[in-house]
Each structure stands twice: as structure tokens, then as C-alpha cells.
Amino acid sequence: MPKTQVVPLVVRHQPQRFTDVVAQDAAIRLLSPLVSQESPPPILIHGPPGTGKTTLARIFAMARHCAAPTPSPCGTCVDCKSGLTPFHLYEFSGARWDDSDVTKFAETLLSTVPWNKYGVFIDEVHGLQSKAADVLLAEVERPRKGRFFICATTELESVRPALRSRCLIVPLRLVPNADLFNLAKRICGNEGITYEPAALDMLVSMGRGSARELVMALDSVAARGHLTPGLLKTALSLGWIDHLIAYVDAVIAHDLTRQFEAISAWPALPREKARAIKQFLLFLYNFEVSSPRLHNHVNPAFHLMGPSDRSELVHGFNLGARADGLKPEDYWQELLNFWLIEPSLIDDDASLAIKLHQFNRLITPSKALALHPANDADPARRHREYRGRSRKSATKEPSTSGSYRSHSDIERLADAVSFLGQHHGRVINGAIDLEVRAPKERLEDAAAKAISRLTHELGLRIQDWAGDAGDRQYHWLYSNHRLTGVIRCRLALHVPYEHLGLAERWLAAKLWKHPDAEITVAARWWNPQPRNTVARDKSRQKFQWERMRQLWSSLDPRIDHWADEGTRKPLRELLGLTGNAEPGEPMTKKVVGVSHSIDRAARIAAEKNKMKLLSAFKDMAWSYLYCGWELDEHKDRVREIAAREDRVRRVEYIGREAGPVADRRFAEEMEALQKQWPDDPRERARSWTPWWSAKTATT
């Protein structure tokens, strides 16, 4: 008994009507009115492979052949049931026919067609030889009653301009992932194929915008049973993803030995490994860093990695960005640019090994950056830094278990807001209160997401409002306080002054929703009333420090500190905090946070060329804490930084020369220049009277 021939899915599910074609509505709108025309213009359909060029040409021809098109073929009349034959649509490939083939075809069949509504479909029309294209052009320019031409190409720019200009251009687009997913879902339903949605996501990635490729990929695994990511990993030979993830883990750990072990165990060509590394980094950036996403097309193997694992890898890279004092966006751009190479250039193991060594050097923090660990508790680092007075153990801090704000929490916020004024010349001009209520087990996650969403989306809006030339300076700090069933978050922000009104209206119109939480938002903004400069400055400072005292209001009342006169007092009293601190519940997530623009890494980066920052908090200059000295210091810093950078540029000019003598001279000049600048920032000249000078004068 002969075997029954299995009809492929791509044939069984071939579209028969215009409405069956996925995601090509614009093209269908162009073609539909031409069905009823006696002599339609020549049509040129162009688009990526597998998007429906041939399918649309055949549906169009069938519709013209149909007795009652709608404009799609009705599918029920005698003509539709008889189907297309070469007497109704003659098909050939421009890449396979030479000059003589096209000439013979034009002289015989085209010139003697005895029937109406006869069509010619030329696929890959860009492949026609020059003489063949001329013959076809002559036929196109002589319209015959009922005859029509349809051409298709993936390379529109390669089609002869004379032919292209005489055709109606019908563009096709890559099919969006959502439409491909629905197509796969519909076919699975019709064929009785069971699946996990994640498996269909992998098949959609295999399609890369092509409906045909998706259906062929589905056909290759349809007979294997219930579709799961694990089954597709085996069936589609995607196990190499394990080696790639092992390599990236080793990169983040700065373990070169493990990197080469993972790469060596990976059975693929060097150029394929390089291409996969580049694609994977772009995938991580696209789904975890970039907003909005660059695109949604990913390697199907990457779907085998869950969102939490993906976030963990990105977090590891972002720690490197912080160590280098870079914004994550800038850091990731450098990583991607490193692998922005033609993979074919990595043609052997030696070339790949060199590239891996170079990438490891790029990722691994340099010796200079290693001198700036992220942990403030390093005693050696504390000794090297300007730390103000020597009584750094003056504060005795009891264990609070997260119920109150600690001394280190207050100091972190004080350092950040002081840096905002000293380095950026800005002050807090916005105050937003978030109140998040949710079940106990989801409360902290809901609050963290609400804070992240608000600060991130407002930042994006500011970039849009600013455009290319506007002010984009945006900074924020927050403090969380957890009570039973609720977390209250106090945010202090700086928004560019010209965008304050826009920010206020945007926040008022925003609907804050969370599936598991109730979120309420209230905001206050500094109102720049028309008044004299002195009054405006006092108003700004008052708004900023009132907000900072609100962020500090949960400071532990048991913490004391040295006062100016050498006695110990409660730190709450020294900071001018009134009222009683309300104890809260311990939190596992961060209780205070600041934007990257004013965090520790940013402050370290701002201190290059010995431009150390001041701190009234560390110096225990309590009377200066709220007077706004930071803006005066900012003016002096701007001038001094510019002067020092100019000196450095002059010395760096020597370093452009090649050779040992120039190198030695450059090193000597840089060492001498650094020695000219004091280690203690208080020794720099200033245009205002700082607290140590004021005390000396009083004494």
C-alpha cells in the first residue's frame, strides 16, 4: 500500500484570500481596486523574503479569474475551483531566464495570447539581464486588453529604473511578532498541536518577520508532541546558549580562565561565536537597558533565558558601569561598539582569542578605578579622602533594624544634595509623596516598582521636552518609611526650571496603576515668583532644605553627634528636625536612594584632578548646613575645573608624540602638575567665606 504523501503546513495553510495574508493591509488596499480594472498598471511588489509577494500575486490573479470577486476570490465559483493554470498566470524567475528566454517568450506567447485577463508574474525581477529587461520594458509599455504584469523583488533599488518608474510600487513589511504569534497559535489550533506560549515565542523568533519561515519552523517540530522550550532547544540545536551564558557569567566575574573554558567547550566556528556574543549583548541591552526597545527580533535561543536571569546579568554589567563612573546607557554603548565588527573577520581561533582578551580588559576595572572601592567602610580609603574633622567616630550609632533612618542613610542623602549644588549648580525644586498599599508579601516590590517607574518616565519626558538643545538636568533622592500595610516614599527632585509646569501637569494627569497595589501621589513644586535675586535664592534654599528635613524625619532619636562647641547632642537637634520620629517596620529593600547623576560614583568622577568636594555635614559645620553655600562653591569649582583641564590638555599634547623620551617627559610633566594642586580642598582659593575661615576670623 503506497504511503500517503504528507502535505507541508506551508502548503496546507497557504492564504487563498487577501484577508488571509498576515499584516499586509497597506499592500492589499493598493491591489484590491485593480482586480476589476480591465488593464491594470504593471505592479511591482517588493519586500523581505517570506512576507507574501508570490502569495499576493497569485491571489490577485485568481481574483481576476474569479466570476464574482469581493475583491478576493470567492472560492466557490467554477473558475476558482479549477484553480490557476499557466493559461491564466504565467510565472518565471528573472534570475534564471536569460536574454533569449525572455525574447522568445515575448515574441510567441505574449504576442499571441487569445484569452482575456492573462497575467505574467516575474519573480526576482532585479535579476533580469539588461537585454531581457529591455524586452520586458517594451511589452510593459504596450498594454493589451486584459493582460497584466506583476513583478516581485527583495531588492527594489536593483530593479532597472526605467522599469521601476512604470510600475505601481506595492511595499510589504516584515510581519510584527504579535501577528506571527497569532498565526502560529491559529495553525496549532487547526492542526491539534499543543504548546507552551514560550515555545511559540521561540518559533516567532525563528521567523524573523517572515510568515513563511515561521510556518516552516513550526512544521519541523509539529510531529514531536507537546511543544516546550526544552523540546525546541533540542530539536532546533540551540544548546549552545549554555556555553554563551557561561562565558558571559565569567566576563562579569572577570575570570579569564573560565571565559576561555566556556568558549573552548562551545562547538561552533569562531565567527559564529563572535556573532552570538554581539547578538546576546544587544539582546540584554535592548530588553533591560534601552527605552524604548530598538527592535523585538531576537535569536530564538535567547528565549531560553528567563527575565530574572537576564536582569541578573545586566545588573552585573551595571556594577561595572558604576565602578567606572559611567551611566549604564553610556557603558552599554561602549560594550556594543566593541563588538560592532564584521563576524567574518574572526576567521580563526587566534583572532577570537585576541578579541576575547581585549574585551576582558575593557570590562575589568583598571588599577586606577580599583583605588575607589564602592564600600565607604574601607579605612584606607577614608584616610586618603578629605573627611573633614578627625573625630570621625564621633557618632555612636545603635542598631535600628531598619525601623529608623541610620546615620549612614542621612549622610548619603546629605552628600548627594550637597553635590547637586556644588557640582551641578542646582537645588531641589520638586517634592513628590508616594503612598503604596499592598499585601505584606508584595508591598516592597510594589513600592520599588512605583518609584522606578515614576523617576524613569519623568526622566524620559524631560528629555522629550528638552529636545536637542534644552536643559536636561534631572536629579532625584528618596527615602522610604514602612508602616503596617503601607510604604510612604518621599522624593526630592530637581527638574529643569523651564519644564516645571510641564512636569506638574504630566504628573497630575498620570494614572498610577499596579495590579497588586493601591498608589496615591501628591506633589509640590517650587514656585519661582517674580522677585529680587536674593529673595529668590532664599526661597529656593528654604524649599530644598524643608524637603530634605522631611526625608530625614525618621532619623533615629538615639543617635548623637559632636556639636560646634565640642559637646555631644542628638543628631536630630543638630539637623533642626522637629517632632518625634515615628518608628517603622524593617525593610529588606533600599530605604534611601539617589539618581546616578549624584551618587557616589558620580562624586568620585567629579573629583578628578584633585577637585575634592566639601561637606558641611562631615565637617560638623551645622550652622552652614542650610545657608546655600554650595551654589557659591559651584561658581568657584567651575572656574577652577576649567583652569585645571586647560593645564592638563597642554600636558597631554606632549603625550601625543610616540617614543620613550616623549613618554617619560609626559609622565614627568603630569606628576609635576598634580603636585601643584593641594590635596585638601579647603586650601583652594574661594570667593566666599567658608566655615573654617569664619571660625579663624572669629577666634
N, C-alpha and C positions, 0 to 999 in steps of 0.2 A: 504494500500500500504506500503510495508516494506521500512524502512529508508535506504537510500544509505549510506554504510559504508564509512567514511572519511579515506582516506589513509594518514598517517602521512607524513610530509615533509621529515623526515629522511629516509623513505622508497621510496618516490617518487624521491628523489634526491640521491639515493644510487649509487655510482660510478659503472659503468659497464665496464670500460676500465682502463688500467694503467694510461693513460693520464688524467682521471677524478679525480684521487686521488691527494689531495692537499698537496703540499710541501714535498713530499717524493721521490724526484728524485733519491737520492742515493740508496734507497731500490729498486726502480724499475729497476735501472741499474744492480743490483745484480740478480734480479729474471728473467728479460726478457730472457737472454740467456738459462735459464734452461727449458723454455717452450718446446723447441724442443728436449731436451735430452730424450733418451729412459728411463733411470733410473737415475733421478736427485738425488743428495745427500739429506739427511734429512735437512730440513730447520727449523731454529728456529728464529721466528720474535719476537723482544722484543721492548717495548716502552710504554709510558704513555697511560692511558685509552683514547679511543676515537680518536686515531691517525691513525687508518686504518689497524690494524693487521688482523682482520677477513675479512675485505673487500679485502685486498690484497691476502689472502689465497684463497678466492672464485674466484677472477679474474684469479689467476694463474691456478686453477683447471679448470675453464671454458675455458681458453686459450688452455690447453692441450686437452680438449674435442672438441675444435673447429676444423672444417675441414681446415680452412685457417687462422691461427693466424698471427698477424702482428708486434709484438708478442701478442698484446691484442686480445681478442675475436673479431671476425669480426662483430658479432651481426646479421648477415643476413642468415647464413647457417642453415640447418635443426637442427644440433646439438646445435647451440647457441639458436635457437628459442625454442627448447624443454627444455632448462634450465638444471640446475644441479639437480640430484637426489641422494639419498643415494647409488645408484649403481656407481656413479662417484666420490663423495666426502662424506665420512662418517665423521660426526662431533660428538665429545663428549667433555665433560669438565673433565679435570684431577682432579679438586677439588671435583667432585661429584661421580666419579667412584672409587670403592674400588678395592682391590686386585682381588677378584673373578670376578668382572665385566670385568676387563682388561684381565684376564687369559682366560675367556670364549670367549671373543671377538677374542683373538689371536688364540685360538685352532679351532675356527669354521670359522668365516668369512675371516680372514686374510690368513688362510692356504688353503682355497678352492676357492679363487676368480677366476672365469673363464674368466674374461674380462681384456682387456688391459687398461692402463692409469687410474688405480684406485687409488684414493687418500684418505688419512686419515688426518683429521685436529683435533688436540688436543689442545683445548684452556686451559688456566690456567695450563700449564704443570708442573709448580712448585708445584701444589697441589697434584700431584700423590703420593700415599703411596709408601714406599720403595720397597715392593714386586712387586707392579704394575709397578714401574719404571724399575725394573729388567726385567720383562716380555717384556715391550716395547723396552728396550735396546736390547734384544735378537732378536726381529723382525727387528729392525733398522739395526742390523749388518748382516742380511740375505737379501740382496737386491733381489727383484724379478722383473722380466721383466715388465716394465710399471707401477710398483707400486711406490708411493711416499708418504712421510710423511711431514707434515707441523705442527709445534708446535708454540704456541704463549704464551707469558708471559709478565707480568708487572714487574716481579721480577727475572731478569736474574741471580742474584747471588744465588737465592734459588733453581735453577734447578740443578738436580744431576750432578756433574762434569763429570761423565762418559758419560752421555747422551749429555751434552753440548759440550764436546770435539769432538763428532762425527757429529755435525750439522754445516751447514753453517749458521753463525750468520748474521741476517739481522736487523740492528737497525733502529728504527723510532724515529723521533724527535717531540717535541712539534711544532705545526703549528704556524709560526710567525703571529703577529697581522695583518700585511698588507694582508697576504693571507686569513686570516679569514674574514677580512673586504670585500675583493673582492668576496669571496664565498657568504657571506650574500647579497651583492649587486646583484650578479648574480641570486640568488634564488628569491629575491624580484622582480627583473625584470621579471623572468619567471612566477611568481605567481601573478603579478599585485599588489604587496604590495608597497604602497608609504611610504616614511620615511624621516626623517631628519638625516643627517650624524652622528650627536651626539648620536642619538638613536642607530645606528648601532655600534658606539664605545662602548656603554654600553653592547650591546649583545656580542660583541667580548670579553669584559672583563668577561662576564658570561662564555664564552667558555674556558678561561684559557688554550689556546693552543690546545683544542680538537675540531675538526670539528664537531663531533657528538653532543657534548654539545651545541655548537653554534646553530646548526640546531634545536635541541630540544627547546632551549630557544626562538628562532625565532618562532617556531610552537606554543608556548604557548601564544604569543601575536599577531600572524598574523591576527586573526579574529577581533581584536579590532579597526581596522581602521588605519588612518594615524599614523605612529609610531613617537612619540616625546619623549624627555627625561621625560617630565612631565607624559605622559601616562605610560612609563615604571616604573617610580617612584612608581606609584600606583599599576600597575599590578604585579610588582616583589617585592612589600612590602619593598621599600627602603627609606621610610620616616624617618627612624631612623637617617639618615645623618644629619637632622636638629638638633637633640639633640647632636650629636657628635660635630658639628661646634659650637654650643652654649657653649659646655664645653671647647673647645679649645680657643674660644674668652675669656672666663672667666679666663683660665690659663694665657693667655698673660697679662690680666688686673690684675693678682694676687688677684682675688676676689674669695676666697674660698667658700663663701656662694653661689654665682652664679654657681660655679663648681658643688656643690652638688645638687643644684636645677636642673641643666641640666641632671645630671646622674640619679637622682631620677625619673624624668619625662620620662626617656628612658625605654620602656618596653622590656627588654631583660635580659638574665641571666648574672650574674657578669662576668663570664669568657668570654662571647661573647662581653661585653663592653670592657674588657681589650684587647681582641684580635683586636677589631676595632680601639682602640686608638693606639695600636702598628702599625697596618697596615697604619693608616692615617698619623702618623708621618713619617713612611718610605716613604709613597707616597709624602709628601711635600718635604722631603729631596731628593728623587730620581728625582723629576721633577723641583726643583727650586735651589738645592744646589749642588748636585753631578754632576760631569762631568768627564767621561761620565756617563750616567744613569746606575744604577745597573741592572735593567730589565724593561720591559714595561708592565708587568702584574699587573693590579690594580683592586681593588674592583669596581664593576660597579657603586656603589652609588657615588664614588668619582668623576665620570664624571659630576655629577650634580653641581659641584663647578666650576665656570669659572676661567680662568687663572688670571684675575685681583684680584679676591677674594683670590685665592691661594697665589699669590705674597704678598698680604697684610698680610696674616697670617704669612708667612715666614719672612717678614720684622719685624713683632712684635717680633718673636723669636730672630731675629738677633740683635735687640736692646738689648735684654738680653745678648747676646754674647759680644757686645761691652761694656756693663756695667761691665761684668765680666773680661774684658780684654782678651777675647779669640777670636781666629779666628772662623768664622762661622762653618767651617768644624769640628774643634775640639769640639765646643759646641754641634753641632748636633750629633756627635758620642756619647757624654755623654747622651743626651736625649734618643737616640735609645738604648744604653746599659741598661738604666734604665728599659725599658720595654722588655728587652730581657729575658723574663721569659716564662715558660710554662703556657698558659692561664688556664689549668685545675687546677692549684694551687690556682687560685682565685675562690674558690668554694662557697663563700657566700658573702653577702653584707659587712660584717665586714672586710673581707680580702681586698675587693676592696677599702673600705673607708681608710684603713691604707695605701694602695698603693697610693691613690689619695693625702692624706696628705703629704706623703713623696715626691711625685712628685712636689707638690706645693712648698715645702721647697727648692727643687733643683732649681726650676725656679725663685723663688722670690729672688732678690738681698739681700745679707746679710747686717748686720748693718755696717760692715767694708766698704763694697763697697758703701753703701749709703753716706759715707763721701766724696766720689769722684763724685759729680754730673757732668753730661756732659756739663752743661752750665757754661762757663767761667765767666759769669756775676755775679755769686754768690759772694758777697763781703766777706762773712766769709771764703769761700774757698780761695779767693785771699789773705786774710790776713795770712792764715796758710801756703800757698805756698811760696817758695822762689820766690820773684818777682823782684829782682834786686833793683834799686834805689827806694826811696819812692815817687818820683814825677810821679806816675802812671797816673795822669790826665794831663800829660804834653802835650799830643796831643789833639788838638781840631779838631774833625772830622766832616766836613759838610755832609749834606745829599747828596748822589750821585745818588740815584735811580737806581743803577746798571750800570750807564754809565761809571764809572771809577772803578778801584780796590780801596777798602777801606783799612784803616789801619789794621783792623782785618784780612782781606784777606792776606795782606803782612805778618803780624805776624804769621798767621797759616802756611804759606809756609816756613817762616824763622825757626820756631820751628821745623818743620818736617825735613828740610835738615840739621839743626844743630844736631838733634837727630840721623840722619843717620850716621854722623861722630862720635859723642860721644859714642853711644851705639853699633852700628854695625861695626864701623871702616871702613865705605865705603864712597865713593864720587860719585857724578853724573858722568856717563861716556857715556850717550846717550841722544840725543836730537831729538825728533820727532815732526814734524809740521803736523797737520791735518787741512785741509780746507774742510768744509762741506757746500754745497749749496743745498737748498731745498725750496719748497714753505713755506711761512711765518708760517703757522699754524703747519707745521711738522718739522721745522728747528731744534728746540731744542731737540726734541725726536730723530731725526736722528743723531745729534751730540753726544748725550748721549750714544746712542747705538754703535756708531763708537768707542768712547773712551773705553767703557766697553768691546767691542769685542776685540779691539787691546790689551789692557792690560791683559785681561783674556787669550787669545790664546797665547800670548807671554809667560805668566807665565807657561802654560801647556807645551809649547815647552822646556822651561828651565828645567822643572822637567824631561822631557824625556831625554834631553841631559845630565843632571847631573847623572841620574841613582840613584843607592842606596848610592854611596859614594862621588859623586861630589858636587860642590858648588851650592846651590840652592837659595842663597840670591838674591832677586829681589824686588826692591822698585821703586815707581814712584810718581810724583807730576804733576799736570797740572793746567793751567789757561786758561779760555775761554774768548774770546772777540768777541762780536756780532756786526756786521755791517749790512747794508742793504742786505738781501738775503744770508748772509754767516756768519758762525761762524768759527773763527780761534782758534784752540786749540794748545797750546804749552805744550808738555810733556817733563819732565826731568826724566831720569831713571837711575837706577843702575842695570846693568846686570853683572853676574859673568865674570871676565876678560877672562877666557878660552872659554866663549861662545859668545864673542863679534862678531867674524867673522861669526858664525852660525846665530846669530840674524840679522846681516846685510844682509846676503844672504836670510834668510827667509823673511824678510820684503820686500826686493827688488822683490822677486818672488811672493809675495802675491797679489791677486787681491781683491781690496776692492770694494764691490758692495752693493748697497742698493736700494730697489725698488723705493724709492721716493727721492733719493738724489744723488748728484754727489760728490764723495770723492776723494781728492788728498792727497798723503802722501809724505813727504820729511824727510830725516833723516841725522843726523851727529853723528859720534861716536868718542870718544877719541881714538887717535892712539898711543898706547904705544911704541914709538920709543925706540930703544936700546940707553940708555944714563945713566948718573950717577943718583944716587938716588935723590939727591937734585933737579936736573933738572926735573926728572920725577914727583916728588911731586908738584913742581911749575906748571908744565904743567897740571896736574890733577886739581889742585885748580883753575887755570885760566879757564879751560873748564867748571867746575862746576859753578863758580860764574858769568861767562859770560851768562850761560844759565839761572841762577836764575834772573839776571837783565832783561833778556828778558821776563821771567814770570811776573816780577814786572813792566814792562814798561808802563802798563796802570794805574799806581798809580795816584790818584787824585792830581793834582799840588797844590791844595788849602790846603792840609794837611801839617802842620808844626810840629816840634818836638824840644826837647831840644838838643843842640849840646854839645860837650865836655866842652867847655868853659863857659857854662851856659847861652848862648843866644839861641834864637829860630831861626830855619832855616827850609826851605821846606824839608820835608822828602825825596823827590826825590833827592835833593842835597846831603843829608847825606848818602843816599844809592849809590850815584855815578851814578844815572840814567841820561843819556844824551838825548837830543832831546825833542820834545814836545809829551805829552801824547795825543793819539787820542781818543776822547770820543766815546763810543759805544752806542748801544741800550740796554735798560734794559732787563734782563733775569729772567725768573721765576725759572729755574733750577740752580743747583750749578755753580758758576763761578770759584771756585777753588776746588781742591780735592787732597787727598793723599791716598796712599795704607794703608791697615790696619796695615801693619808692622811698619809704622812710624806715625800713627795717635795719637790722644790724649789718647785713651785707652791704646795703646802700651806704650806711655811715662809714664803714671801713673803706669802701671805694672812694668816698668823698675826702678821705684823709690822706690821699697820696700827696707826694711832695711835702710831707710833714705839715700838712694843713689840718692839724688836730682840732677837734671840736671842743667847745667849752660845755660845762654843765653846772648850773647853779644848784641843781639837786645834789650832785656828788660833792660839790664844794660846801654844801650846807649853808648857802647864801640865801636864807629863807626870805629875807626882805626884798631880794631881787627877783624872786621866782615869778611873780606875776606882773612885772613892770614893763615887759616887752623889749628887753634889751636885745633879744635875738634879731630883730629887724635892723638895729644899728650894727650889730655884728655882721649881718649879711652883707651890708654895703662894703664893709672893710674886707670881708672874705672875697667878694667878687673882684675887687681891685688887686688883692694880693695873689689870688689864684691866677689871674690873667698875667701878672708880672712874672710869677714863677714858671708858668707854662711857656712864656716867651723865652725865658732863660734856658729852659730845658730844650726847646726847639733849636736854639742856637748851638747847644752842645750836641744834639742829635745829628746835626748836619755833618759833624766830624764822623759819626758812626756810619754814614753812607759810603764812605770810602772803604775799599777792600784791602786787606793786608794786616799783618801782625802789628806794625807800627801804629797804624790808624786805630786798630782795636785797643791797643794799650793807651794811646792818647785819649781816646773816648772814655775809657774806664777811669783814667786819672781825672779828667775834667768833671765827670759826673760825681765822683767821690768828693772833689773839692766843692762842687756846687751844693751838695747835700750838707756838707759841714757848715756852710754859711747860714743855714736855716736852723733856728732853735728847736730843740725837742719839746720844750714846754710852750704850749700855745699862748700862755699868759705873757710871754716875752715879746710877742708881736706888737707892733705899733697900732694904736687904735685912735679913732676919732671921738669915742665916747668914754665915759668914766666907768670902768668896771669895778666890781665889788672889792677886789683886793687893793686897788688903788684908792678907793674911797676910804677903806679902813686905815690905810697907811697915812692918808692925809688927816684923818680924824685923830689918830694917835700922835 
